[in-house]
Amino acid sequence: MAKAVILDTPTKTPAINSLARLAKLMDAQFSIPGTGLRFGLDGILGLIPGVGDLSTMAVSGYMISIMAKNGASGALVARMVINVIIDAIIGAIPFVGDIFDFGWKANTKNVRLMQEHYVEGRHRGGAWRVLLPALLIMILIVAGIIWVAVQLWQWVTAQF
């Protein structure tokens, strides 16, 4: 399980620093007393079938677009999108996905990647050539999740 702590090294870009706070809210805002386990809104919203996964994926997509606007390279954006896709696909599986959402902290991983990118001084260009196809893939995944949810709902209602 990835550490939920965002790097303490602030970037020179206020947008990235505010995304670090958003990542904490989504992935590590709350803790279970006495355990050291942290979770955020991603884990909580993920408990709501369909809607929760879609809303957290939308927040992740927003965060990636802001990071792309602030100098993430195409390769970095691709790594971020993979983190979000893993979160979306496994998170959409009933019960298993709910448990997974509490451990897989895609937003925290992505902000950490961006902060490391800044520390290494590689934040020079935009990533739109990678971001647009990645967003298309994310939209297709969202459409797939909605389709599966509708099919599941129809099957469940047909049983009663």
C-alpha positions in Angstrom: 0.0 0.0 0.0 1.3 3.4 -0.9 2.0 6.0 1.8 -0.7 8.5 2.1 1.7 11.3 2.9 2.2 13.9 0.2 5.8 15.1 -0.2 6.6 18.0 2.0 8.5 19.7 -0.8 6.1 22.4 -2.1 6.4 23.3 -5.8 6.6 26.9 -7.1 3.2 26.4 -8.7 0.2 27.2 -6.4 -2.0 25.0 -8.5 0.1 21.9 -7.8 0.2 22.7 -4.1 -3.6 23.0 -4.0 -3.9 19.7 -5.8 -1.8 18.2 -3.0 -4.5 19.3 -0.6 -7.2 17.9 -2.8 -5.4 14.6 -3.0 -5.2 14.4 0.7 -9.0 15.1 0.9 -9.6 12.3 -1.6 -7.1 9.7 -0.3 -6.0 10.4 3.3 -8.2 13.0 5.1 -9.5 10.6 7.7 -8.0 8.0 9.9 -9.1 5.0 11.9 -8.0 5.7 15.5 -5.3 3.4 16.8 -4.6 1.8 13.4 -2.7 4.4 11.4 -4.9 3.6 8.5 -5.9 6.6 6.5 -8.7 7.0 3.9 -10.4 9.8 2.1 -13.5 10.7 0.1 -12.5 8.3 -2.6 -13.0 5.3 -0.3 -16.2 6.7 1.1 -17.8 7.7 -2.2 -16.7 4.4 -3.8 -19.2 2.7 -1.5 -22.0 4.3 -3.6 -22.4 2.0 -6.6 -21.6 3.7 -10.0 -22.0 7.3 -8.9 -19.2 7.1 -6.4 -16.7 5.7 -8.8 -17.7 8.1 -11.5 -17.4 11.1 -9.2 -14.0 10.2 -7.9 -12.8 9.4 -11.4 -14.0 12.9 -12.5 -12.0 14.5 -9.7 -8.9 12.4 -10.7 -9.3 13.5 -14.3 -9.6 17.1 -13.3 -6.4 16.8 -11.2 -4.5 15.2 -14.1 -5.7 18.0 -16.5 -4.4 20.7 -14.1 -1.1 18.9 -13.8 -0.8 18.6 -17.6 -1.4 22.4 -17.8 1.3 22.9 -15.3 4.1 21.1 -17.1 3.7 17.4 -16.7 5.4 15.5 -19.5 3.5 13.1 -21.7 5.1 10.1 -20.0 4.2 11.4 -16.6 0.6 12.0 -17.6 0.5 8.4 -19.0 1.6 7.1 -15.6 -1.0 9.2 -13.8 -3.7 8.0 -16.1 -2.7 4.4 -15.5 -3.1 4.9 -11.8 -6.6 6.3 -12.3 -7.6 3.6 -14.7 -6.5 0.9 -12.2 -8.5 2.7 -9.5 -11.6 2.9 -11.8 -11.5 -0.6 -13.1 -10.8 -2.4 -9.8 -12.8 0.1 -7.8 -15.9 -0.7 -9.9 -15.9 -4.4 -8.8 -18.5 -4.8 -6.1 -17.1 -5.4 -2.6 -13.5 -6.1 -3.8 -13.4 -2.6 -5.3 -14.7 -1.0 -2.1 -11.8 -2.5 -0.2 -9.3 -1.6 -2.9 -10.5 2.0 -2.9 -9.3 2.3 0.7 -5.8 1.1 -0.1 -5.1 2.4 -3.7 -4.4 6.1 -3.4 -4.2 7.1 -7.1 -4.5 10.9 -6.4 -1.8 10.8 -3.8 0.4 8.8 -6.1 -0.2 11.2 -9.0 0.6 14.3 -6.9 3.7 12.7 -5.6 4.8 11.9 -9.2 4.2 15.5 -10.2 6.1 16.8 -7.2 9.0 14.5 -7.9 8.9 15.7 -11.5 9.2 19.3 -10.2 12.1 18.4 -7.9 13.9 16.8 -10.7 13.4 19.9 -12.8 11.6 18.2 -15.7 8.5 20.3 -15.8 9.0 22.0 -19.1 6.3 21.1 -21.6 2.7 20.3 -21.6 1.3 16.9 -22.1 -1.7 17.5 -24.4 -0.6 14.9 -27.0 -0.9 12.2 -24.3 -3.7 13.8 -22.2 -6.4 13.9 -24.9 -6.2 10.2 -25.8 -5.9 9.4 -22.1 -9.1 11.4 -21.4 -10.8 9.6 -24.2 -9.8 6.3 -22.7 -11.1 7.5 -19.3 -14.4 8.5 -20.9 -14.7 5.0 -22.5 -14.1 3.4 -19.1 -16.7 5.6 -17.5 -19.2 4.6 -20.3 -18.3 1.0 -19.6 -18.9 1.4 -15.9 -22.3 3.0 -16.6 -23.2 0.3 -19.0 -22.3 -2.5 -16.5 -24.2 -0.7 -13.8 -27.3 -0.4 -16.0 -27.1 -4.0 -17.0 -26.6 -5.1 -13.4 -29.6 -2.9 -12.3 -31.8 -4.4 -15.0 -30.8 -7.9 -14.0 -31.5 -7.3 -10.3 -34.9 -5.7 -11.0 -35.8 -8.5 -13.3 -35.2 -11.0 -10.5 -37.9 -9.4 -8.3 
